[in-house]
Amino acid sequence: MLISDFEGVHKIQGSGGMRQVMLRSVFRCLRTNPVAGQRSMSQSSLAGKVAIVTASTAGIGLATAQALGKRGAHVVVSSRRQANVDKTVALLQSESIQVTGTTCNVDKEEDREKLVQMTLDQFGGIDILVSNAAVNPFFGNILDTSEDVWDKIMSVNVKAAYLMTKLVVPHMTKRGGGSVVFVSSIAGYQPIQGLGAYSVSKTALLGLTRALAPELAQDNIRVNCVAPGVIKTRFSSSLWKNEDIMDGYKQLMSIKRIGEPEEIGGVVAFLCSDDASYITGETITATGGISCRL
């Protein structure tokens, strides 16, 4: 119903019968078209798509694999430990998700190539890459970061994300397009004290997203990024288990609570779907309302 229709209702308040007719029309519209009040992603919106999710046996990676799989995608999970892979594959299969998995240390060329080749052998192509793997082996002042630690953080968090993208793009092109999503962090916008090198690596992913998007758009490949806030995962437990740190964050939050991995998985699934077909080169911040600007 148009705004003018509602204005008409106001103008004819004296005519009770006509007013009731128009209100009934409004309610009938809302009943027959529930999308006007609420829209949910189709549970088959990614049917037939093949998705690689790195570091996907816990936390945000696992939640992303579940979100993609529940929307119909064939999911390939990975972890550095075989036991974690086996456990995750069994879990996702119990949820009726089409899944396979393998060990993969994204910092190793042979492991990256194995992950991609296994995906091709199992499913015949690649449509989606979610680059979620990250490390942070050091906590302290950024200038106290050793060269070896700095190189490790940049290699896993940035270089491997770039090289995984480079590996999958030719296969996405063969399929007529695809979607790449990098998992960054609020630390990419506002460096976290004690996590200097990690924060720099997450800022780099924002730039990588912007640099790749225009180049790959010509092949119908979209590149986007998600920057989560404080999410309840083991990886970020040093933050959310510290009451003083969380009190500081909550002062900045509009939603005064810690985020859940599933809330990030849903954002990633959206970016990989056709609902986001006109979005590329963007970073979605899912931070509970913390303002994020570079």
Sequence and secondary structure as in RCSB ss.txt:
>XXXX:A:sequence
MLISDFEGVHKIQGSGGMRQVMLRSVFRCLRTNPVAGQRSMSQSSLAGKVAIVTASTAGIGLATAQALGKRGAHV
VVSSRRQANVDKTVALLQSESIQVTGTTCNVDKEEDREKLVQMTLDQFGGIDILVSNAAVNPFFGNILDTSEDVW
DKIMSVNVKAAYLMTKLVVPHMTKRGGGSVVFVSSIAGYQPIQGLGAYSVSKTALLGLTRALAPELAQDNIRVNC
VAPGVIKTRFSSSLWKNEDIMDGYKQLMSIKRIGEPEEIGGVVAFLCSDDASYITGETITATGGISCRL
>XXXX:A:secstr
  HHHHHHHHHTTT HHHHHHHHHHHHHHHHH GGGT     TTTTTT EEEESS SSHHHHHHHHHHHHTT EE
EEEESSHHHHHHHHHHHHHTT  EEEEE  TTSHHHHHHHHHHHHHHHS   EEEE        B GGG  HHHH
HHHHIIIIIHHHHHHHHHHHHHHHTT EEEEEE  GGGTS  TTBHHHHHHHHHHHHHHHHHHHHHHTTTEEEEE
EEE SB SSTTHHHHT HHHHHHHHHH SS S B HHHHHHHHHHHHSGGGTT  S EEEESSS     
